[in-house]
């Protein structure tokens, strides 16, 4: 009986040693954390492009990331505060209304080109659109939650000429 117990202990100890060797010999998988911000290269519109109320704004950009993209947001707002990117304050003239616009989209993979067309209204809340400088911001978020933003200044003015662009 003692011999059986010793053999059983030897088998158990052998199994335990073998399992320990297997566990210790395995390499640990390294977890790589993505801390690199995604990028966006805007082809259109160009900085200081002019658009007439009621015209179309053509947006074209290439988004890229070292791992994977997730989404983008386009934000257009009136530059009422002189470039600080705070919400527009009340205007002295009540007969015009500033235009605020947001558009979001999904992205995938490490690189993606996006082309969109947006109508610039003539009227906002029953009033003519406020003419002047607007900011166009493009936010990019990757799958890890890293974010970057690129800004353009565009002008909305009645004297703007139509834009030609290629697809």
C-alpha positions in Angstrom: 0.0 0.0 0.0 2.9 2.4 0.8 4.4 1.6 -2.5 1.2 2.5 -4.3 1.0 5.9 -2.5 4.6 6.7 -3.3 4.1 5.8 -7.0 1.0 8.0 -7.0 2.9 10.9 -5.4 5.7 10.5 -7.9 3.2 10.6 -10.8 1.5 13.7 -9.4 4.8 15.4 -8.8 6.0 14.5 -12.3 2.8 15.9 -13.8 3.1 19.1 -11.8 6.8 19.5 -12.8 5.9 19.0 -16.5 3.0 21.5 -16.3 5.3 24.0 -14.6 8.0 23.6 -17.4 5.3 24.1 -20.1 4.0 27.2 -18.4 7.5 28.7 -17.8 8.7 27.9 -21.3 5.8 29.8 -23.0 6.6 33.3 -24.0 4.2 36.0 -22.8 2.3 37.8 -25.6 3.3 41.4 -25.6 0.3 43.8 -25.6 1.1 46.7 -27.9 -0.9 49.8 -27.1 -1.6 52.2 -30.0 -0.8 55.7 -28.9 -0.2 57.1 -32.4 -2.7 59.7 -33.5 -4.4 59.2 -36.9 -3.8 61.7 -39.7 -6.0 63.4 -42.3 -4.8 65.1 -45.5 -7.5 67.4 -46.9 -7.5 67.9 -50.6 -10.6 70.0 -50.8 -11.6 72.6 -49.7 -8.4 74.6 -49.6 -7.6 77.1 -46.9 -9.4 80.4 -47.6 -11.6 79.0 -50.4 -14.8 81.0 -51.0 -18.3 79.7 -51.4 -21.5 81.4 -52.2 -24.6 80.9 -50.1 -26.7 78.2 -51.8 -23.6 76.6 -53.4 -22.1 73.2 -52.8 -18.9 72.5 -50.8 -16.9 69.6 -52.1 -14.9 67.8 -49.3 -12.1 65.3 -50.2 -9.6 63.8 -47.7 -7.4 60.8 -47.1 -7.5 59.4 -43.5 -4.7 57.2 -42.2 -3.6 55.4 -39.1 -0.8 53.0 -38.1 -3.3 50.4 -37.0 -7.0 51.0 -37.7 -9.3 54.0 -38.3 -12.7 54.3 -36.6 -14.5 57.5 -37.5 -14.4 61.1 -38.6 -16.4 64.3 -37.9 -16.6 67.4 -40.0 -17.5 70.6 -38.1 -18.3 73.9 -39.8 -19.1 77.0 -37.8 -19.0 80.7 -38.1 -15.8 82.5 -36.9 -17.7 85.0 -34.7 -15.1 85.0 -32.0 -12.0 85.6 -34.0 -10.5 82.0 -34.2 -10.8 80.6 -30.7 -13.2 77.7 -31.6 -15.7 78.6 -29.0 -19.4 78.5 -29.8 -20.5 81.6 -31.8 -21.8 84.5 -29.7 -24.8 86.7 -30.5 -24.3 88.8 -33.6 -25.0 92.6 -33.6 -27.2 92.1 -36.7 -30.4 90.1 -36.1 -31.2 89.9 -39.8 -28.6 87.1 -40.5 -28.0 83.7 -38.9 -24.7 81.8 -38.6 -24.6 78.3 -40.1 -23.4 75.4 -37.9 -22.9 72.1 -39.5 -21.8 68.6 -38.3 -21.3 65.4 -40.3 -19.9 62.1 -39.0 -18.8 59.0 -40.8 -17.3 55.6 -40.1 -13.8 54.6 -41.2 -12.1 51.3 -41.4 -8.7 49.8 -42.1 -5.4 51.8 -42.0 -6.3 54.2 -44.8 -9.4 55.5 -46.4 -10.3 58.2 -48.9 -13.6 60.1 -48.3 -15.4 62.4 -50.8 -18.6 64.2 -49.7 -20.7 67.1 -51.1 -22.5 69.4 -48.7 -25.0 72.1 -49.5 -24.3 75.5 -48.1 -27.7 77.0 -47.3 -28.9 80.4 -48.3 -31.2 80.7 -45.3 -30.7 79.5 -41.7 -33.7 79.5 -39.4 -35.6 81.7 -41.8 -32.8 84.3 -42.0 -30.1 84.8 -44.6 -26.9 83.0 -43.8 -24.3 85.1 -42.0 -21.5 85.8 -44.5 -17.9 85.8 -43.6 -15.2 83.4 -42.3 -16.1 80.0 -41.2 -14.0 77.3 -39.7 -14.0 73.8 -41.1 -12.6 71.2 -38.7 -12.0 67.6 -39.5 -11.7 65.3 -36.4 -10.3 61.8 -36.9 -10.5 59.0 -34.3 -8.7 55.6 -34.6 -9.8 52.3 -33.2 -7.7 52.9 -30.0 -9.5 56.2 -29.3 -6.6 58.5 -30.4 -7.8 61.7 -32.0 -6.5 64.4 -34.2 -8.0 67.5 -35.8 -7.1 69.7 -38.8 -8.7 73.1 -39.4 -9.4 75.1 -42.6 -10.7 78.7 -42.9 -13.3 79.1 -45.6 -15.3 82.2 -46.6 -19.0 82.2 -47.3 -19.7 85.3 -49.4 -22.2 86.3 -52.0 -19.4 87.3 -54.4 -17.8 83.8 -54.5 -17.2 82.0 -57.8 -18.2 78.5 -58.5 -15.6 75.8 -57.7 -14.5 73.2 -60.2 -13.2 69.9 -58.9 -12.3 66.5 -60.3 -13.6 63.2 -59.0 
